[in-house]
Amino acid sequence: MEVILAGYNLDCELISRLGPAAKVPESTAAGEPPTTDALTPETLSAAYARISRDPRPIPELRRDARRDVARARQSNRRIIFDFGHASVAEHAVFNFDILGLSRLAVEAFEAARLGSYTEKSQRYILLGRDVLLPTEIAGTAHEATFLALMKEQQEAYHSAYDSLARHYAETRPEAWAEPHGRRDLEGAAKEDARYFLALATTGQLGATLNARMVEASIRRLAADPLAEARELAERLHRAVESVAPSLVRHADPTPYRAQTPAALAELRDALCPDGATPGAKVPAGVPGNVHLIAVTPAAEKHLLTGLLHGCGGISWEGAAARAAGLDAHGRRALITESLRRLSAHEAPMRVFELVELTYELIVSASCFAQLKRHRMATLLPQPYEPDLGVTLPPVFDSLGLTKPFTEMRSHAEAIYADIRRVHPHAAPYALTNAHRRRVIFKTNLRELYHIARLRLDQHAQWDVRAMAEAMVAQARARLPLATLLAAGKDAFDETRGRVLGNP
């Protein structure tokens, strides 16, 4: 693993004096000379923290902070940590290069909502032989069998890619002969072959977080049961502590983070012994892996009330009374008018956030890798569980790839079971992108529109598209008016024209 501090924000006037070709603003032409200490985002946080109480112009506050970095740092510590105004730290932003992180640890890291992440994609890049040997497994009796499994999975991945690419070349020769078409077909082969790969497969990502989220991420990862996640916490802290010591101060896990999950599991076993058995399978007779388990009561009436209230001049109670008096025509007219001018690249009005939907999902690791990017939602995943089965690309059957996958899966699950007895949190490293986990996913209606727009599009990956189709279908059954334009980007204009007519 490698964590590199790739960049951070600096005061623009300081940058202008450091750059030989930069134009120096008149206000700083006779300003203070730049120093090494001033090359920190801390001066911006310190200056902005004073805006609420100091009447001087902001450029003057920034200049003061740059002139005395030690004083700026002392001010940050007092305001952020003593007074508790942590939002001041959000004015400092850091960029990280993170290399050699496993897919399992990427999920732990990206649990931070207020960050930006761009990953090396297993859909678009043909992977090499990069794999993590977890600390929990290294040097134990499981090391040799684990590494042999990794080799088996990677060889199966490359073999599957070759079969899939050959299949597309033979069945779609015209597309294969064109550079754009071939790129798309090779991408389809990569995205399906990856279901053979383990969660121990490593990758890289670029991440951008403000200082408040950096510290929160460090403390959360420091309490993680995975040694790899704890190592990531240490490396993140080392990367920023010399640059911004006044903004990222607390790096130790709290008892709340470190001890509560295990304490809850122990109490569950004591209070509910029948529910403590690991590996609960998918309930018999339950269709599909998407279940809408809760919706805001009287959701469409709630939305109608919000739309009326947003027009102004009325209380919530008054808007609710008017919404209750609308007939079917009025209800449809109000909601359709709120959507009529919506384009394929816009979100619905924020009032749509008043309606919330909660789903229980059973998704593959490949699907979860995409689901976790919807960070405006509440995402509560359980560990990966072999008893929940696997999700395989439909094309596997016709190409004879299901049998080799099944054999490899049995081997992976046997090693998973062996490791689980000693290191339960590290055992999922042995599982594949096809293995599943159970997830609670709570979203508002506005975010569901975004999910539909992105994941129902023809370019969406088939696994996450199937999940999104079921989510939208179940929402539409409960909210037929509010979901009128929940469609993929490619079908949005047609849907709007069919449902509402031209704007």
C-alpha positions as CSV (number, residue, x, y, z in Angstrom):
1,M,0.0,0.0,0.0
2,E,1.2,3.5,-0.8
3,V,-0.5,6.8,0.2
4,I,0.8,9.9,-1.5
5,L,-0.3,13.5,-0.6
6,A,-0.8,14.6,-4.2
7,G,-2.0,18.2,-3.6
8,Y,-3.8,20.6,-1.3
9,N,-5.3,24.1,-1.7
10,L,-3.2,27.2,-1.1
11,D,-3.9,30.8,-0.8
12,C,-4.1,32.2,-4.4
13,E,-2.1,35.3,-3.6
14,L,0.7,33.1,-2.3
15,I,0.5,30.9,-5.5
16,S,0.7,34.1,-7.6
17,R,4.1,35.0,-6.0
18,L,5.5,31.5,-6.3
19,G,4.7,31.1,-10.0
20,P,7.2,32.9,-12.3
21,A,4.6,33.5,-15.0
22,A,1.8,34.4,-12.5
23,K,0.4,37.9,-12.4
24,V,0.6,39.4,-8.9
25,P,-2.5,41.2,-7.8
26,E,-1.9,44.9,-6.8
27,S,-3.1,44.2,-3.3
28,T,-0.1,41.9,-2.7
29,A,2.6,43.5,-4.8
30,A,4.3,44.7,-1.6
31,G,3.1,41.9,0.5
32,E,5.0,39.4,2.7
33,P,7.6,37.1,1.1
34,P,6.4,33.5,0.8
35,T,7.9,31.0,3.3
36,T,7.9,27.3,3.5
37,D,5.6,27.4,6.5
38,A,3.0,29.3,4.5
39,L,2.6,26.5,2.0
40,T,-0.3,25.1,3.9
41,P,-4.1,25.3,3.6
42,E,-4.2,26.1,7.3
43,T,-4.0,29.9,6.6
44,L,-7.2,29.8,4.6
45,S,-9.0,28.0,7.5
46,A,-7.7,30.4,10.0
47,A,-8.6,33.5,7.9
48,Y,-12.1,32.3,7.2
49,A,-12.7,31.4,10.8
50,R,-12.3,35.1,11.6
51,I,-14.9,36.3,9.1
52,S,-17.8,36.0,11.5
53,R,-16.1,38.3,14.2
54,D,-13.6,40.5,12.3
55,P,-15.0,43.3,10.1
56,R,-11.9,43.7,8.0
57,P,-12.0,42.6,4.3
58,I,-11.3,38.9,3.8
59,P,-8.1,39.5,1.7
60,E,-6.7,41.3,4.7
61,L,-7.6,38.4,7.0
62,R,-5.8,36.0,4.7
63,R,-2.8,38.2,4.5
64,D,-2.6,38.3,8.3
65,A,-2.8,34.5,8.5
66,R,0.0,34.1,5.9
67,R,2.3,36.5,7.8
68,D,2.1,34.5,11.0
69,V,1.5,30.8,10.3
70,A,2.2,29.7,13.9
71,R,-0.5,32.1,15.2
72,A,-2.9,30.8,12.4
73,R,-2.3,27.2,13.6
74,Q,-2.9,28.2,17.2
75,S,-6.1,29.8,16.2
76,N,-7.2,26.8,14.2
77,R,-6.6,24.5,17.2
78,R,-8.5,26.7,19.5
79,I,-11.5,27.2,17.2
80,I,-11.8,23.7,15.8
81,F,-10.9,21.6,18.8
82,D,-11.5,23.7,21.9
83,F,-14.6,25.6,20.7
84,G,-15.8,22.7,18.5
85,H,-16.3,24.7,15.3
86,A,-15.1,21.8,13.1
87,S,-16.6,23.2,9.9
88,V,-13.6,25.6,9.7
89,A,-11.4,22.6,8.8
90,E,-13.6,22.1,5.7
91,H,-11.9,25.0,4.0
92,A,-8.7,22.9,3.6
93,V,-8.9,20.3,0.9
94,F,-6.4,17.4,0.3
95,N,-5.8,15.2,-2.7
96,F,-4.4,11.6,-2.2
97,D,-3.0,9.0,-4.5
98,I,-3.8,5.7,-3.0
99,L,-2.1,2.6,-4.5
100,G,-2.2,-1.1,-3.7
101,L,-5.5,-1.0,-1.8
102,S,-7.7,-4.1,-1.9
103,R,-11.3,-4.0,-3.1
104,L,-12.4,-4.8,0.4
105,A,-10.5,-1.9,2.0
106,V,-11.6,0.4,-0.8
107,E,-15.2,-0.2,0.5
108,A,-14.1,0.7,4.0
109,F,-12.4,3.9,2.9
110,E,-15.1,5.1,0.6
111,A,-17.7,4.9,3.3
112,A,-17.0,8.6,4.0
113,R,-19.8,10.4,2.3
114,L,-18.2,13.8,1.8
115,G,-15.3,12.7,-0.4
116,S,-14.6,12.4,-4.1
117,Y,-13.2,9.2,-5.4
118,T,-12.0,8.0,-8.8
119,E,-11.0,4.3,-8.9
120,K,-9.1,2.2,-11.3
121,S,-12.0,0.4,-13.0
122,Q,-12.3,-3.4,-13.3
123,R,-14.8,-2.7,-16.1
124,Y,-12.4,-0.8,-18.3
125,I,-8.9,-2.0,-17.4
126,L,-7.6,-5.5,-18.0
127,L,-6.0,-6.3,-14.7
128,G,-2.6,-7.9,-14.0
129,R,-1.7,-10.1,-11.1
130,D,-1.9,-7.6,-8.3
131,V,-3.3,-9.1,-5.1
132,L,-3.0,-8.3,-1.4
133,L,-1.7,-10.8,1.1
134,P,-3.6,-9.6,4.2
135,T,-1.7,-9.2,7.4
136,E,-4.1,-11.5,9.2
137,I,-3.2,-14.3,6.8
138,A,0.5,-13.7,6.1
139,G,2.8,-16.1,8.0
140,T,-0.1,-18.4,9.0
141,A,-1.1,-21.9,8.0
142,H,-3.6,-20.2,5.5
143,E,-1.0,-18.3,3.5
144,A,-0.1,-20.9,1.0
145,T,-3.7,-22.0,0.3
146,F,-4.8,-18.3,0.1
147,L,-2.1,-17.4,-2.4
148,A,-2.8,-20.5,-4.5
149,L,-6.5,-19.5,-4.6
150,M,-5.5,-16.0,-5.7
151,K,-3.5,-17.5,-8.6
152,E,-6.4,-19.8,-9.5
153,Q,-8.8,-16.9,-9.6
154,Q,-6.5,-14.6,-11.7
155,E,-5.9,-17.4,-14.2
156,A,-9.6,-18.1,-14.4
157,Y,-10.2,-14.3,-14.9
158,H,-7.8,-14.1,-17.8
159,S,-9.2,-17.3,-19.4
160,A,-12.7,-16.0,-19.0
161,Y,-11.7,-12.7,-20.6
162,D,-10.2,-14.5,-23.6
163,S,-13.4,-16.6,-24.0
164,L,-15.7,-13.6,-23.7
165,A,-13.6,-11.4,-26.1
166,R,-13.5,-14.2,-28.7
167,H,-17.2,-14.7,-28.3
168,Y,-17.9,-11.0,-29.1
169,A,-15.5,-10.9,-32.0
170,E,-17.2,-13.9,-33.5
171,T,-20.8,-12.9,-32.9
172,R,-20.5,-9.1,-33.6
173,P,-17.7,-8.9,-36.3
174,E,-18.9,-5.6,-37.7
175,A,-18.7,-3.8,-34.3
176,W,-15.4,-5.6,-33.5
177,A,-13.8,-4.3,-36.7
178,E,-14.4,-0.7,-35.6
179,P,-12.2,0.9,-32.9
180,H,-15.1,2.3,-30.9
181,G,-17.1,-0.9,-31.2
182,R,-14.2,-3.1,-30.3
183,R,-13.5,-1.0,-27.2
184,D,-17.1,-1.4,-26.0
185,L,-17.0,-5.2,-26.6
186,E,-13.7,-5.6,-24.9
187,G,-15.1,-3.6,-22.0
188,A,-18.1,-6.0,-21.8
189,A,-15.6,-8.9,-21.7
190,K,-13.7,-7.3,-18.9
191,E,-16.7,-6.4,-16.8
192,D,-18.0,-10.0,-16.9
193,A,-14.6,-11.7,-16.4
194,R,-14.1,-9.7,-13.2
195,Y,-16.7,-11.8,-11.4
196,F,-13.9,-14.4,-11.0
197,L,-11.7,-12.0,-9.1
198,A,-11.2,-11.9,-5.4
199,L,-11.9,-9.0,-3.0
200,A,-8.2,-9.2,-2.3
201,T,-7.5,-7.8,-5.8
202,T,-5.7,-4.5,-5.5
203,G,-6.2,-1.3,-7.4
204,Q,-5.6,2.4,-7.0
205,L,-7.7,5.5,-6.6
206,G,-7.5,9.3,-6.4
207,A,-9.3,10.8,-3.4
208,T,-10.2,14.4,-2.5
209,L,-11.4,15.2,1.1
210,N,-11.5,18.2,3.2
211,A,-9.6,18.2,6.5
212,R,-12.6,17.5,8.6
213,M,-13.4,14.4,6.6
214,V,-9.7,13.3,6.5
215,E,-9.7,13.3,10.3
216,A,-13.1,11.5,10.5
217,S,-11.9,8.9,8.0
218,I,-8.7,8.3,9.9
219,R,-10.5,7.8,13.2
220,R,-13.1,5.5,11.6
221,L,-10.5,3.4,9.7
222,A,-8.3,3.2,12.9
223,A,-11.2,1.4,14.6
224,D,-11.8,-1.0,11.7
225,P,-11.2,-4.7,12.4
226,L,-9.2,-5.1,9.1
227,A,-5.5,-4.5,9.6
228,E,-5.3,-3.1,6.0
229,A,-7.8,-0.4,7.0
230,R,-5.9,0.5,10.1
231,E,-2.7,0.8,8.1
232,L,-4.5,3.1,5.7
233,A,-5.5,5.3,8.6
234,E,-1.8,5.5,9.7
235,R,-0.6,6.4,6.2
236,L,-3.3,9.1,5.7
237,H,-2.3,10.7,9.0
238,R,1.4,10.6,8.2
239,A,0.6,12.2,4.8
240,V,-1.1,15.3,6.2
241,E,0.3,15.8,9.8
242,S,3.3,17.8,8.7
243,V,1.3,19.9,6.2
244,A,-1.7,20.7,8.4
245,P,-1.0,19.8,12.0
246,S,-3.6,22.2,13.3
247,L,-6.5,20.7,11.2
248,V,-6.0,16.9,11.5
249,R,-5.2,16.3,15.2
250,H,-7.1,13.3,16.5
251,A,-6.0,10.0,14.9
252,D,-6.9,7.4,17.6
253,P,-10.0,5.3,17.4
254,T,-12.7,6.1,20.0
255,P,-14.2,3.4,22.2
256,Y,-17.5,4.1,20.5
257,R,-16.2,3.2,17.1
258,A,-13.9,0.4,18.2
259,Q,-16.1,-1.5,20.7
260,T,-19.8,-0.9,19.9
261,P,-20.2,-3.3,16.9
262,A,-18.8,-6.2,18.8
263,A,-20.7,-5.3,22.0
264,L,-24.0,-5.2,19.9
265,A,-23.3,-8.6,18.3
266,E,-22.6,-10.1,21.8
267,L,-25.8,-8.6,23.2
268,R,-27.7,-9.9,20.2
269,D,-26.5,-13.4,20.8
270,A,-27.5,-13.2,24.4
271,L,-31.0,-11.7,23.7
272,C,-31.8,-13.4,20.5
273,P,-30.0,-16.8,20.4
274,D,-32.2,-18.1,17.5
275,G,-31.1,-15.1,15.3
276,A,-27.4,-15.4,16.1
277,T,-26.7,-18.2,13.7
278,P,-24.4,-16.9,10.9
279,G,-25.1,-17.4,7.3
280,A,-28.9,-16.9,7.1
281,K,-29.9,-17.7,3.6
282,V,-32.3,-15.9,1.3
283,P,-35.8,-16.5,2.7
284,A,-37.6,-19.2,0.8
285,G,-40.4,-17.9,-1.4
286,V,-39.1,-14.3,-1.6
287,P,-38.8,-13.3,-5.2
288,G,-35.7,-11.3,-6.3
289,N,-33.1,-9.5,-4.3
290,V,-34.7,-6.1,-4.0
291,H,-37.3,-5.4,-1.3
292,L,-38.9,-2.1,-0.6
293,I,-39.4,-2.3,3.1
294,A,-40.5,1.2,4.1
295,V,-41.9,4.3,2.4
296,T,-42.8,7.7,3.9
297,P,-46.4,7.4,5.0
298,A,-48.9,8.9,2.5
299,A,-45.8,9.7,0.4
300,E,-47.5,11.4,-2.6
301,K,-49.7,13.5,-0.3
302,H,-46.5,14.5,1.5
303,L,-44.9,15.5,-1.8
304,L,-48.0,17.4,-2.8
305,T,-48.0,19.2,0.5
306,G,-44.4,20.2,0.0
307,L,-45.0,21.5,-3.5
308,L,-47.9,23.7,-2.3
309,H,-45.9,24.9,0.7
310,G,-43.0,25.8,-1.5
311,C,-45.1,28.3,-3.4
312,G,-45.1,30.4,-0.2
313,G,-47.7,32.2,1.9
314,I,-49.0,29.1,3.6
315,S,-48.2,27.0,6.6
316,W,-47.5,23.3,6.4
317,E,-50.8,22.5,8.0
318,G,-52.6,24.7,5.5
319,A,-50.8,23.1,2.6
320,A,-51.6,19.6,3.9
321,A,-55.3,20.6,4.0
322,R,-55.2,21.8,0.5
323,A,-53.4,18.8,-0.7
324,A,-56.0,16.5,0.9
325,G,-58.7,18.4,-1.0
326,L,-57.2,17.8,-4.4
327,D,-59.0,15.3,-6.7
328,A,-57.0,12.9,-8.9
329,H,-56.8,15.4,-11.8
330,G,-55.4,18.1,-9.4
331,R,-52.9,15.7,-7.9
332,R,-51.5,14.7,-11.2
333,A,-51.5,18.2,-12.5
334,L,-49.5,19.5,-9.6
335,I,-46.8,16.8,-9.8
336,T,-46.5,16.8,-13.5
337,E,-46.1,20.6,-13.5
338,S,-43.2,20.2,-11.1
339,L,-41.5,17.8,-13.6
340,R,-42.6,19.3,-16.9
341,R,-39.5,21.3,-17.7
342,L,-37.0,18.8,-16.2
343,S,-34.2,17.8,-18.5
344,A,-32.2,14.6,-18.6
345,H,-29.3,16.4,-16.9
346,E,-31.1,18.0,-14.0
347,A,-32.3,16.7,-10.6
348,P,-36.0,17.2,-9.6
349,M,-36.8,20.0,-7.2
350,R,-35.4,19.5,-3.7
351,V,-38.9,19.0,-2.3
352,F,-38.7,15.5,-3.7
353,E,-36.3,14.7,-0.8
354,L,-39.3,14.8,1.6
355,V,-40.2,11.3,0.4
356,E,-37.9,8.5,1.6
357,L,-37.7,4.9,0.6
358,T,-35.9,2.1,2.4
359,Y,-34.8,-1.1,0.6
360,E,-33.2,-4.3,1.7
361,L,-30.9,-5.4,-1.1
362,I,-28.9,-8.6,-1.7
363,V,-26.2,-7.5,-4.1
364,S,-22.9,-8.9,-5.5
365,A,-19.6,-7.3,-4.7
366,S,-19.5,-6.0,-8.3
367,C,-22.9,-4.4,-7.8
368,F,-22.0,-3.0,-4.4
369,A,-18.9,-1.3,-5.9
370,Q,-21.3,0.8,-7.9
371,L,-24.0,1.2,-5.3
372,K,-21.6,2.6,-2.7
373,R,-21.0,5.6,-5.0
374,H,-24.5,6.9,-4.2
375,R,-23.3,8.5,-1.0
376,M,-26.3,10.8,-0.6
377,A,-28.2,7.7,0.6
378,T,-27.9,5.8,3.8
379,L,-25.9,2.6,3.1
380,L,-25.8,-0.1,5.9
381,P,-24.0,-3.2,4.5
382,Q,-23.6,-6.6,6.3
383,P,-20.5,-8.7,5.7
384,Y,-20.2,-10.8,2.5
385,E,-21.9,-14.1,3.1
386,P,-21.5,-17.2,0.9
387,D,-24.9,-18.5,1.9
388,L,-26.5,-15.7,0.0
389,G,-25.2,-17.2,-3.2
390,V,-23.5,-15.5,-6.2
391,T,-24.5,-13.4,-9.1
392,L,-23.1,-14.5,-12.5
393,P,-23.1,-12.8,-15.9
394,P,-25.9,-14.4,-18.0
395,V,-23.4,-15.1,-20.8
396,F,-21.4,-17.5,-18.6
397,D,-23.8,-20.4,-19.3
398,S,-23.6,-20.2,-23.0
399,L,-19.8,-20.0,-23.0
400,G,-19.2,-22.8,-20.5
401,L,-17.8,-20.5,-17.8
402,T,-20.3,-21.4,-15.1
403,K,-18.7,-24.8,-14.4
404,P,-15.1,-23.4,-13.9
405,F,-16.6,-20.6,-11.8
406,T,-18.5,-23.1,-9.6
407,E,-15.4,-25.2,-9.0
408,M,-13.3,-22.1,-8.1
409,R,-16.2,-20.8,-5.9
410,S,-16.2,-24.0,-3.9
411,H,-12.5,-23.7,-3.3
412,A,-12.8,-20.0,-2.3
413,E,-15.6,-20.7,0.1
414,A,-13.7,-23.6,1.7
415,I,-10.7,-21.2,2.3
416,Y,-13.1,-18.5,3.5
417,A,-14.6,-20.9,6.1
418,D,-11.1,-21.9,7.3
419,I,-10.0,-18.3,7.7
420,R,-13.3,-17.2,9.3
421,R,-12.7,-19.5,12.3
422,V,-9.6,-17.5,13.1
423,H,-10.0,-14.0,11.5
424,P,-13.7,-13.6,10.6
425,H,-13.2,-10.0,9.3
426,A,-10.4,-11.1,6.9
427,A,-12.2,-14.1,5.5
428,P,-14.0,-12.1,2.8
429,Y,-10.7,-11.4,1.1
430,A,-11.0,-15.0,-0.4
431,L,-14.5,-14.3,-1.9
432,T,-15.1,-13.1,-5.4
433,N,-16.8,-10.1,-7.0
434,A,-19.8,-12.5,-7.6
435,H,-20.4,-13.1,-3.9
436,R,-23.2,-11.3,-2.2
437,R,-24.0,-9.3,0.8
438,R,-27.2,-7.9,2.4
439,V,-27.6,-4.1,2.4
440,I,-30.0,-1.6,3.9
441,F,-30.3,1.3,1.4
442,K,-32.4,4.3,2.4
443,T,-32.8,7.0,-0.2
444,N,-35.0,9.9,-0.9
445,L,-37.1,10.2,-4.1
446,R,-34.8,12.9,-5.6
447,E,-31.8,10.6,-5.3
448,L,-33.8,7.7,-6.7
449,Y,-34.3,9.8,-9.8
450,H,-30.5,10.1,-10.0
451,I,-30.1,6.4,-9.6
452,A,-32.7,5.8,-12.3
453,R,-31.1,8.3,-14.6
454,L,-27.6,6.7,-14.2
455,R,-28.3,3.1,-13.7
456,L,-31.2,2.5,-16.1
457,D,-29.3,3.9,-19.0
458,Q,-28.3,1.5,-21.7
459,H,-24.6,2.0,-20.9
460,A,-25.1,1.0,-17.3
461,Q,-23.6,-2.3,-16.2
462,W,-26.1,-5.1,-16.3
463,D,-25.9,-6.1,-12.6
464,V,-26.5,-2.7,-11.1
465,R,-29.1,-2.0,-13.9
466,A,-31.1,-5.1,-12.8
467,M,-31.1,-3.8,-9.2
468,A,-32.1,-0.3,-10.3
469,E,-35.0,-1.7,-12.4
470,A,-36.4,-3.5,-9.5
471,M,-36.0,-0.5,-7.1
472,V,-37.8,1.8,-9.5
473,A,-40.5,-0.7,-10.3
474,Q,-41.3,-1.2,-6.6
475,A,-41.2,2.5,-6.0
476,R,-43.5,3.1,-9.0
477,A,-46.0,0.6,-7.6
478,R,-46.3,2.7,-4.5
479,L,-45.8,6.2,-6.0
480,P,-47.1,6.1,-9.5
481,L,-47.3,9.9,-9.9
482,A,-44.1,10.9,-8.1
483,T,-42.0,8.5,-10.2
484,L,-43.4,9.4,-13.6
485,L,-40.0,10.5,-15.0
486,A,-37.8,8.0,-13.2
487,A,-36.0,6.7,-16.3
488,G,-32.5,6.2,-17.7
489,K,-30.8,9.1,-19.5
490,D,-31.2,7.4,-22.9
491,A,-35.0,7.0,-22.5
492,F,-35.6,10.3,-20.5
493,D,-36.8,12.5,-23.4
494,E,-39.0,9.8,-24.9
495,T,-40.5,9.1,-21.4
496,R,-41.1,12.8,-20.8
497,G,-42.8,13.3,-24.2
498,R,-44.9,10.2,-23.7
499,V,-46.0,11.1,-20.2
500,L,-46.1,14.8,-20.2
501,G,-45.9,16.0,-23.8
502,N,-43.3,18.6,-24.8
503,P,-42.4,21.3,-22.3
